[in-house]
Every structure is written in structure tokens, then in C-alpha cells.
Amino acid sequence: MTKKKAATPGSTPKKSKKKRTTATKMGQTKPSSASSATSSASSSDPSSVVSPVYRGHSTVIESVGAKKKKPLFKKELEQMLYGFGDVAEPLEETVELLDEMVVEYITEMTKKASDVASRRGRLRTEDIAFVIRKDSKKYMRAKELLRKNEEIKFGRKMFNE
């Protein structure tokens, strides 16, 4: 029996001919009935067993034997969770899920900004601002951070002279 590939966040699987799956916002597929929600292979190899995992916005198919990536923003996410009222040491699963979502978002936005910048051949901060221009809160926050960064650069320049 062939192994099923694990869908990664941000990847778009090929269109399935099965009527049991439906497409979600993120371009991933999810089972439409409870009976098709779990699938397993008949072989004894644990890496060939595939189980759906609900991730809030979509269902992601993960291989049981798949290696987990080390969270990139673990410390920052734990601090943010604590700042928003969570416990000082949140569950590992929570931090891993948030990290996965953050990395997926950053990757998606960077790809979109790269597509915008492809005409020039170089990625700039203005390209990222262009991508988020429709979300006024994110756009204004990004502009504020860029303005503050310029003030800090100017202050350092004045201090060093």
C-alpha cells in the first residue's frame, strides 16, 4: 500500500476526485463526514498511518511518525500568552500551534510581498505594506513601527556625531 503524504500548512494539495472532501479557505481539504474523518493503512508501519488533526481553521492531515519542528517563536509566544492572561507556562501544544500559525502567516505574507516585488527584483518594506494595505490595523501599526525605527536610526546617528 502506498504512503499518504502529510499536508503541510500553506501547501495546496491536488484536487481530489472524491466527493467526501471539501476545500477550506486555506486550500486544504477536510473530510465532510465523521466516517471518513479517520483513515489508517493496513500495514504495521506507524508512519503510514494518517490521522486528521483539527487546527481551528482547517483540518491538517499529519503522519503519526512525522517529526515535529522546533518552535521558532516559543519564548515570545509564551510571553505574549502570559501578557494576555494565560498561565506563566502555557501548554506545549498551545505554543506549538500558535508558532505553526505565525510561521504560516509570515511565510504567506512574504510570498505575497515577493510576488509584488518580483518586477523590481528586490523585496522592500513597502512591498509588505502594500500586501497588508487592506487591513487598516496592521497597516497603521506597521507604518508606526517603521516611523519609530527611522526615529531610532536618526537618534543613534545624532548620538554618534
PyMOL commands that place a pseudoatom at each C-alpha (Angstrom):
pseudoatom trace, name=CA, resn=MET, resi=1, chain=A, elem=C, hetatm=0, pos=[0.000, 0.000, 0.000]
pseudoatom trace, name=CA, resn=THR, resi=2, chain=A, elem=C, hetatm=0, pos=[1.333, 3.473, -0.766]
pseudoatom trace, name=CA, resn=LYS, resi=3, chain=A, elem=C, hetatm=0, pos=[2.030, 6.024, 1.935]
pseudoatom trace, name=CA, resn=LYS, resi=4, chain=A, elem=C, hetatm=0, pos=[-0.115, 9.113, 2.074]
pseudoatom trace, name=CA, resn=LYS, resi=5, chain=A, elem=C, hetatm=0, pos=[1.734, 12.407, 2.122]
pseudoatom trace, name=CA, resn=ALA, resi=6, chain=A, elem=C, hetatm=0, pos=[1.158, 14.736, 5.025]
pseudoatom trace, name=CA, resn=ALA, resi=7, chain=A, elem=C, hetatm=0, pos=[-0.322, 18.071, 4.016]
pseudoatom trace, name=CA, resn=THR, resi=8, chain=A, elem=C, hetatm=0, pos=[1.711, 20.988, 5.259]
pseudoatom trace, name=CA, resn=PRO, resi=9, chain=A, elem=C, hetatm=0, pos=[0.143, 24.305, 6.167]
pseudoatom trace, name=CA, resn=GLY, resi=10, chain=A, elem=C, hetatm=0, pos=[0.313, 26.613, 3.191]
pseudoatom trace, name=CA, resn=SER, resi=11, chain=A, elem=C, hetatm=0, pos=[0.610, 23.827, 0.636]
pseudoatom trace, name=CA, resn=THR, resi=12, chain=A, elem=C, hetatm=0, pos=[-2.159, 23.254, -1.842]
pseudoatom trace, name=CA, resn=PRO, resi=13, chain=A, elem=C, hetatm=0, pos=[-2.994, 19.611, -2.440]
pseudoatom trace, name=CA, resn=LYS, resi=14, chain=A, elem=C, hetatm=0, pos=[-4.055, 18.424, -5.857]
pseudoatom trace, name=CA, resn=LYS, resi=15, chain=A, elem=C, hetatm=0, pos=[-7.790, 18.378, -6.464]
pseudoatom trace, name=CA, resn=SER, resi=16, chain=A, elem=C, hetatm=0, pos=[-9.310, 15.151, -5.301]
pseudoatom trace, name=CA, resn=LYS, resi=17, chain=A, elem=C, hetatm=0, pos=[-11.891, 13.255, -7.307]
pseudoatom trace, name=CA, resn=LYS, resi=18, chain=A, elem=C, hetatm=0, pos=[-13.535, 12.026, -4.118]
pseudoatom trace, name=CA, resn=LYS, resi=19, chain=A, elem=C, hetatm=0, pos=[-16.813, 13.634, -3.141]
pseudoatom trace, name=CA, resn=ARG, resi=20, chain=A, elem=C, hetatm=0, pos=[-16.053, 13.175, 0.569]
pseudoatom trace, name=CA, resn=THR, resi=21, chain=A, elem=C, hetatm=0, pos=[-13.633, 16.071, 0.859]
pseudoatom trace, name=CA, resn=THR, resi=22, chain=A, elem=C, hetatm=0, pos=[-14.369, 19.761, 0.731]
pseudoatom trace, name=CA, resn=ALA, resi=23, chain=A, elem=C, hetatm=0, pos=[-11.963, 22.620, 0.240]
pseudoatom trace, name=CA, resn=THR, resi=24, chain=A, elem=C, hetatm=0, pos=[-11.394, 25.114, 3.046]
pseudoatom trace, name=CA, resn=LYS, resi=25, chain=A, elem=C, hetatm=0, pos=[-10.273, 28.727, 2.903]
pseudoatom trace, name=CA, resn=MET, resi=26, chain=A, elem=C, hetatm=0, pos=[-6.611, 27.797, 3.121]
pseudoatom trace, name=CA, resn=GLY, resi=27, chain=A, elem=C, hetatm=0, pos=[-6.744, 25.489, 0.097]
pseudoatom trace, name=CA, resn=GLN, resi=28, chain=A, elem=C, hetatm=0, pos=[-6.552, 22.336, 2.180]
pseudoatom trace, name=CA, resn=THR, resi=29, chain=A, elem=C, hetatm=0, pos=[-9.069, 19.548, 2.206]
pseudoatom trace, name=CA, resn=LYS, resi=30, chain=A, elem=C, hetatm=0, pos=[-11.103, 18.251, 5.092]
pseudoatom trace, name=CA, resn=PRO, resi=31, chain=A, elem=C, hetatm=0, pos=[-13.426, 15.284, 5.481]
pseudoatom trace, name=CA, resn=SER, resi=32, chain=A, elem=C, hetatm=0, pos=[-17.103, 16.107, 5.108]
pseudoatom trace, name=CA, resn=SER, resi=33, chain=A, elem=C, hetatm=0, pos=[-18.421, 13.234, 7.210]
pseudoatom trace, name=CA, resn=ALA, resi=34, chain=A, elem=C, hetatm=0, pos=[-17.387, 11.671, 10.501]
pseudoatom trace, name=CA, resn=SER, resi=35, chain=A, elem=C, hetatm=0, pos=[-16.930, 8.234, 8.963]
pseudoatom trace, name=CA, resn=SER, resi=36, chain=A, elem=C, hetatm=0, pos=[-14.189, 9.490, 6.665]
pseudoatom trace, name=CA, resn=ALA, resi=37, chain=A, elem=C, hetatm=0, pos=[-12.521, 11.553, 9.401]
pseudoatom trace, name=CA, resn=THR, resi=38, chain=A, elem=C, hetatm=0, pos=[-10.085, 8.825, 10.353]
pseudoatom trace, name=CA, resn=SER, resi=39, chain=A, elem=C, hetatm=0, pos=[-8.130, 6.721, 7.974]
pseudoatom trace, name=CA, resn=SER, resi=40, chain=A, elem=C, hetatm=0, pos=[-5.453, 4.162, 8.552]
pseudoatom trace, name=CA, resn=ALA, resi=41, chain=A, elem=C, hetatm=0, pos=[-3.327, 1.924, 6.430]
pseudoatom trace, name=CA, resn=SER, resi=42, chain=A, elem=C, hetatm=0, pos=[-3.398, -1.831, 6.786]
pseudoatom trace, name=CA, resn=SER, resi=43, chain=A, elem=C, hetatm=0, pos=[0.378, -2.104, 7.106]
pseudoatom trace, name=CA, resn=SER, resi=44, chain=A, elem=C, hetatm=0, pos=[2.054, -2.286, 10.511]
pseudoatom trace, name=CA, resn=ASP, resi=45, chain=A, elem=C, hetatm=0, pos=[4.335, 0.681, 9.770]
pseudoatom trace, name=CA, resn=PRO, resi=46, chain=A, elem=C, hetatm=0, pos=[3.247, 3.513, 12.127]
pseudoatom trace, name=CA, resn=SER, resi=47, chain=A, elem=C, hetatm=0, pos=[4.488, 6.198, 9.723]
pseudoatom trace, name=CA, resn=SER, resi=48, chain=A, elem=C, hetatm=0, pos=[1.948, 5.072, 7.140]
pseudoatom trace, name=CA, resn=VAL, resi=49, chain=A, elem=C, hetatm=0, pos=[-0.953, 5.735, 9.490]
pseudoatom trace, name=CA, resn=VAL, resi=50, chain=A, elem=C, hetatm=0, pos=[-2.552, 9.078, 8.751]
pseudoatom trace, name=CA, resn=SER, resi=51, chain=A, elem=C, hetatm=0, pos=[-4.916, 10.857, 11.096]
pseudoatom trace, name=CA, resn=PRO, resi=52, chain=A, elem=C, hetatm=0, pos=[-6.686, 14.199, 10.646]
pseudoatom trace, name=CA, resn=VAL, resi=53, chain=A, elem=C, hetatm=0, pos=[-5.955, 16.849, 13.241]
pseudoatom trace, name=CA, resn=TYR, resi=54, chain=A, elem=C, hetatm=0, pos=[-8.266, 19.808, 13.693]
pseudoatom trace, name=CA, resn=ARG, resi=55, chain=A, elem=C, hetatm=0, pos=[-6.310, 23.067, 13.665]
pseudoatom trace, name=CA, resn=GLY, resi=56, chain=A, elem=C, hetatm=0, pos=[-9.127, 25.569, 14.193]
pseudoatom trace, name=CA, resn=HIS, resi=57, chain=A, elem=C, hetatm=0, pos=[-9.288, 26.979, 10.681]
pseudoatom trace, name=CA, resn=SER, resi=58, chain=A, elem=C, hetatm=0, pos=[-8.829, 23.730, 8.767]
pseudoatom trace, name=CA, resn=THR, resi=59, chain=A, elem=C, hetatm=0, pos=[-8.101, 20.062, 9.115]
pseudoatom trace, name=CA, resn=VAL, resi=60, chain=A, elem=C, hetatm=0, pos=[-4.494, 19.126, 8.528]
pseudoatom trace, name=CA, resn=ILE, resi=61, chain=A, elem=C, hetatm=0, pos=[-3.522, 15.562, 7.780]
pseudoatom trace, name=CA, resn=GLU, resi=62, chain=A, elem=C, hetatm=0, pos=[-0.488, 14.564, 9.824]
pseudoatom trace, name=CA, resn=SER, resi=63, chain=A, elem=C, hetatm=0, pos=[1.531, 11.414, 9.742]
pseudoatom trace, name=CA, resn=VAL, resi=64, chain=A, elem=C, hetatm=0, pos=[1.770, 9.707, 13.114]
pseudoatom trace, name=CA, resn=GLY, resi=65, chain=A, elem=C, hetatm=0, pos=[5.506, 9.129, 12.733]
pseudoatom trace, name=CA, resn=ALA, resi=66, chain=A, elem=C, hetatm=0, pos=[6.229, 12.672, 11.484]
pseudoatom trace, name=CA, resn=LYS, resi=67, chain=A, elem=C, hetatm=0, pos=[8.980, 14.632, 13.200]
pseudoatom trace, name=CA, resn=LYS, resi=68, chain=A, elem=C, hetatm=0, pos=[7.923, 17.846, 14.931]
pseudoatom trace, name=CA, resn=LYS, resi=69, chain=A, elem=C, hetatm=0, pos=[9.717, 21.081, 14.153]
pseudoatom trace, name=CA, resn=LYS, resi=70, chain=A, elem=C, hetatm=0, pos=[11.183, 23.116, 16.976]
pseudoatom trace, name=CA, resn=PRO, resi=71, chain=A, elem=C, hetatm=0, pos=[9.042, 26.221, 17.575]
pseudoatom trace, name=CA, resn=LEU, resi=72, chain=A, elem=C, hetatm=0, pos=[10.775, 29.361, 16.303]
pseudoatom trace, name=CA, resn=PHE, resi=73, chain=A, elem=C, hetatm=0, pos=[8.921, 31.875, 18.476]
pseudoatom trace, name=CA, resn=LYS, resi=74, chain=A, elem=C, hetatm=0, pos=[8.395, 29.801, 21.625]
pseudoatom trace, name=CA, resn=LYS, resi=75, chain=A, elem=C, hetatm=0, pos=[9.708, 32.309, 24.156]
pseudoatom trace, name=CA, resn=GLU, resi=76, chain=A, elem=C, hetatm=0, pos=[7.924, 35.281, 22.590]
pseudoatom trace, name=CA, resn=LEU, resi=77, chain=A, elem=C, hetatm=0, pos=[4.623, 33.427, 22.274]
pseudoatom trace, name=CA, resn=GLU, resi=78, chain=A, elem=C, hetatm=0, pos=[4.780, 32.254, 25.895]
pseudoatom trace, name=CA, resn=GLN, resi=79, chain=A, elem=C, hetatm=0, pos=[5.362, 35.846, 26.994]
pseudoatom trace, name=CA, resn=MET, resi=80, chain=A, elem=C, hetatm=0, pos=[2.500, 37.109, 24.842]
pseudoatom trace, name=CA, resn=LEU, resi=81, chain=A, elem=C, hetatm=0, pos=[0.141, 34.455, 26.179]
pseudoatom trace, name=CA, resn=TYR, resi=82, chain=A, elem=C, hetatm=0, pos=[1.100, 35.396, 29.736]
pseudoatom trace, name=CA, resn=GLY, resi=83, chain=A, elem=C, hetatm=0, pos=[0.587, 39.075, 28.918]
pseudoatom trace, name=CA, resn=PHE, resi=84, chain=A, elem=C, hetatm=0, pos=[-2.909, 38.318, 27.647]
pseudoatom trace, name=CA, resn=GLY, resi=85, chain=A, elem=C, hetatm=0, pos=[-3.857, 36.467, 30.844]
pseudoatom trace, name=CA, resn=ASP, resi=86, chain=A, elem=C, hetatm=0, pos=[-2.685, 32.883, 30.356]
pseudoatom trace, name=CA, resn=VAL, resi=87, chain=A, elem=C, hetatm=0, pos=[-0.566, 31.000, 32.884]
pseudoatom trace, name=CA, resn=ALA, resi=88, chain=A, elem=C, hetatm=0, pos=[3.171, 31.645, 33.122]
pseudoatom trace, name=CA, resn=GLU, resi=89, chain=A, elem=C, hetatm=0, pos=[3.966, 28.300, 31.470]
pseudoatom trace, name=CA, resn=PRO, resi=90, chain=A, elem=C, hetatm=0, pos=[1.311, 27.519, 28.817]
pseudoatom trace, name=CA, resn=LEU, resi=91, chain=A, elem=C, hetatm=0, pos=[0.799, 24.056, 27.343]
pseudoatom trace, name=CA, resn=GLU, resi=92, chain=A, elem=C, hetatm=0, pos=[3.392, 22.967, 24.798]
pseudoatom trace, name=CA, resn=GLU, resi=93, chain=A, elem=C, hetatm=0, pos=[0.621, 22.110, 22.325]
pseudoatom trace, name=CA, resn=THR, resi=94, chain=A, elem=C, hetatm=0, pos=[-0.725, 25.663, 22.549]
pseudoatom trace, name=CA, resn=VAL, resi=95, chain=A, elem=C, hetatm=0, pos=[2.663, 27.216, 21.906]
pseudoatom trace, name=CA, resn=GLU, resi=96, chain=A, elem=C, hetatm=0, pos=[3.385, 24.800, 19.038]
pseudoatom trace, name=CA, resn=LEU, resi=97, chain=A, elem=C, hetatm=0, pos=[0.019, 25.524, 17.407]
pseudoatom trace, name=CA, resn=LEU, resi=98, chain=A, elem=C, hetatm=0, pos=[0.476, 29.282, 17.693]
pseudoatom trace, name=CA, resn=ASP, resi=99, chain=A, elem=C, hetatm=0, pos=[4.024, 29.003, 16.389]
pseudoatom trace, name=CA, resn=GLU, resi=100, chain=A, elem=C, hetatm=0, pos=[2.797, 26.987, 13.423]
pseudoatom trace, name=CA, resn=MET, resi=101, chain=A, elem=C, hetatm=0, pos=[0.153, 29.607, 12.680]
pseudoatom trace, name=CA, resn=VAL, resi=102, chain=A, elem=C, hetatm=0, pos=[2.627, 32.504, 12.990]
pseudoatom trace, name=CA, resn=VAL, resi=103, chain=A, elem=C, hetatm=0, pos=[5.175, 30.842, 10.715]
pseudoatom trace, name=CA, resn=GLU, resi=104, chain=A, elem=C, hetatm=0, pos=[2.444, 30.037, 8.183]
pseudoatom trace, name=CA, resn=TYR, resi=105, chain=A, elem=C, hetatm=0, pos=[1.215, 33.664, 8.231]
pseudoatom trace, name=CA, resn=ILE, resi=106, chain=A, elem=C, hetatm=0, pos=[4.707, 35.135, 7.878]
pseudoatom trace, name=CA, resn=THR, resi=107, chain=A, elem=C, hetatm=0, pos=[5.518, 32.722, 5.046]
pseudoatom trace, name=CA, resn=GLU, resi=108, chain=A, elem=C, hetatm=0, pos=[2.295, 33.550, 3.234]
pseudoatom trace, name=CA, resn=MET, resi=109, chain=A, elem=C, hetatm=0, pos=[2.767, 37.319, 3.579]
pseudoatom trace, name=CA, resn=THR, resi=110, chain=A, elem=C, hetatm=0, pos=[6.402, 37.099, 2.495]
pseudoatom trace, name=CA, resn=LYS, resi=111, chain=A, elem=C, hetatm=0, pos=[5.455, 35.102, -0.600]
pseudoatom trace, name=CA, resn=LYS, resi=112, chain=A, elem=C, hetatm=0, pos=[2.795, 37.675, -1.498]
pseudoatom trace, name=CA, resn=ALA, resi=113, chain=A, elem=C, hetatm=0, pos=[5.244, 40.546, -0.954]
pseudoatom trace, name=CA, resn=SER, resi=114, chain=A, elem=C, hetatm=0, pos=[7.835, 38.692, -3.028]
pseudoatom trace, name=CA, resn=ASP, resi=115, chain=A, elem=C, hetatm=0, pos=[5.330, 38.388, -5.862]
pseudoatom trace, name=CA, resn=VAL, resi=116, chain=A, elem=C, hetatm=0, pos=[4.723, 42.143, -5.690]
pseudoatom trace, name=CA, resn=ALA, resi=117, chain=A, elem=C, hetatm=0, pos=[8.475, 42.815, -5.659]
pseudoatom trace, name=CA, resn=SER, resi=118, chain=A, elem=C, hetatm=0, pos=[9.268, 40.400, -8.482]
pseudoatom trace, name=CA, resn=ARG, resi=119, chain=A, elem=C, hetatm=0, pos=[9.010, 43.184, -11.064]
pseudoatom trace, name=CA, resn=ARG, resi=120, chain=A, elem=C, hetatm=0, pos=[11.756, 45.150, -9.314]
pseudoatom trace, name=CA, resn=GLY, resi=121, chain=A, elem=C, hetatm=0, pos=[13.760, 42.115, -8.341]
pseudoatom trace, name=CA, resn=ARG, resi=122, chain=A, elem=C, hetatm=0, pos=[14.167, 43.197, -4.735]
pseudoatom trace, name=CA, resn=LEU, resi=123, chain=A, elem=C, hetatm=0, pos=[11.946, 42.907, -1.645]
pseudoatom trace, name=CA, resn=ARG, resi=124, chain=A, elem=C, hetatm=0, pos=[11.385, 46.114, 0.344]
pseudoatom trace, name=CA, resn=THR, resi=125, chain=A, elem=C, hetatm=0, pos=[9.350, 47.079, 3.382]
pseudoatom trace, name=CA, resn=GLU, resi=126, chain=A, elem=C, hetatm=0, pos=[6.951, 48.958, 1.093]
pseudoatom trace, name=CA, resn=ASP, resi=127, chain=A, elem=C, hetatm=0, pos=[6.043, 45.635, -0.550]
pseudoatom trace, name=CA, resn=ILE, resi=128, chain=A, elem=C, hetatm=0, pos=[4.937, 44.198, 2.774]
pseudoatom trace, name=CA, resn=ALA, resi=129, chain=A, elem=C, hetatm=0, pos=[2.983, 47.390, 3.498]
pseudoatom trace, name=CA, resn=PHE, resi=130, chain=A, elem=C, hetatm=0, pos=[1.317, 47.006, 0.099]
pseudoatom trace, name=CA, resn=VAL, resi=131, chain=A, elem=C, hetatm=0, pos=[0.264, 43.438, 0.916]
pseudoatom trace, name=CA, resn=ILE, resi=132, chain=A, elem=C, hetatm=0, pos=[-1.351, 44.435, 4.240]
pseudoatom trace, name=CA, resn=ARG, resi=133, chain=A, elem=C, hetatm=0, pos=[-2.834, 47.728, 2.993]
pseudoatom trace, name=CA, resn=LYS, resi=134, chain=A, elem=C, hetatm=0, pos=[-6.437, 46.444, 3.197]
pseudoatom trace, name=CA, resn=ASP, resi=135, chain=A, elem=C, hetatm=0, pos=[-6.149, 45.565, 6.898]
pseudoatom trace, name=CA, resn=SER, resi=136, chain=A, elem=C, hetatm=0, pos=[-6.100, 49.066, 8.406]
pseudoatom trace, name=CA, resn=LYS, resi=137, chain=A, elem=C, hetatm=0, pos=[-4.993, 47.993, 11.920]
pseudoatom trace, name=CA, resn=LYS, resi=138, chain=A, elem=C, hetatm=0, pos=[-1.999, 46.024, 10.642]
pseudoatom trace, name=CA, resn=TYR, resi=139, chain=A, elem=C, hetatm=0, pos=[-1.160, 48.709, 8.088]
pseudoatom trace, name=CA, resn=MET, resi=140, chain=A, elem=C, hetatm=0, pos=[-1.203, 51.546, 10.642]
pseudoatom trace, name=CA, resn=ARG, resi=141, chain=A, elem=C, hetatm=0, pos=[0.823, 49.504, 13.160]
pseudoatom trace, name=CA, resn=ALA, resi=142, chain=A, elem=C, hetatm=0, pos=[3.427, 48.661, 10.509]
pseudoatom trace, name=CA, resn=LYS, resi=143, chain=A, elem=C, hetatm=0, pos=[3.675, 52.314, 9.487]
pseudoatom trace, name=CA, resn=GLU, resi=144, chain=A, elem=C, hetatm=0, pos=[4.059, 53.334, 13.145]
pseudoatom trace, name=CA, resn=LEU, resi=145, chain=A, elem=C, hetatm=0, pos=[6.847, 50.783, 13.699]
pseudoatom trace, name=CA, resn=LEU, resi=146, chain=A, elem=C, hetatm=0, pos=[8.655, 51.895, 10.537]
pseudoatom trace, name=CA, resn=ARG, resi=147, chain=A, elem=C, hetatm=0, pos=[8.394, 55.549, 11.636]
pseudoatom trace, name=CA, resn=LYS, resi=148, chain=A, elem=C, hetatm=0, pos=[9.767, 54.693, 15.104]
pseudoatom trace, name=CA, resn=ASN, resi=149, chain=A, elem=C, hetatm=0, pos=[12.596, 52.715, 13.501]
pseudoatom trace, name=CA, resn=GLU, resi=150, chain=A, elem=C, hetatm=0, pos=[13.559, 55.797, 11.481]
pseudoatom trace, name=CA, resn=GLU, resi=151, chain=A, elem=C, hetatm=0, pos=[13.484, 57.929, 14.658]
pseudoatom trace, name=CA, resn=ILE, resi=152, chain=A, elem=C, hetatm=0, pos=[15.787, 55.450, 16.421]
pseudoatom trace, name=CA, resn=LYS, resi=153, chain=A, elem=C, hetatm=0, pos=[18.209, 55.462, 13.459]
pseudoatom trace, name=CA, resn=PHE, resi=154, chain=A, elem=C, hetatm=0, pos=[18.230, 59.273, 13.461]
pseudoatom trace, name=CA, resn=GLY, resi=155, chain=A, elem=C, hetatm=0, pos=[18.781, 59.366, 17.238]
pseudoatom trace, name=CA, resn=ARG, resi=156, chain=A, elem=C, hetatm=0, pos=[21.720, 56.951, 17.027]
pseudoatom trace, name=CA, resn=LYS, resi=157, chain=A, elem=C, hetatm=0, pos=[23.226, 58.990, 14.213]
pseudoatom trace, name=CA, resn=MET, resi=158, chain=A, elem=C, hetatm=0, pos=[22.941, 62.188, 16.266]
pseudoatom trace, name=CA, resn=PHE, resi=159, chain=A, elem=C, hetatm=0, pos=[24.368, 60.483, 19.355]
pseudoatom trace, name=CA, resn=ASN, resi=160, chain=A, elem=C, hetatm=0, pos=[27.392, 59.125, 17.458]
pseudoatom trace, name=CA, resn=GLU, resi=161, chain=A, elem=C, hetatm=0, pos=[28.286, 62.538, 15.993]
for i in range(1, 161): cmd.bond("trace and resi %d" % i, "trace and resi %d" % (i + 1))
show_as sticks, trace
zoom trace
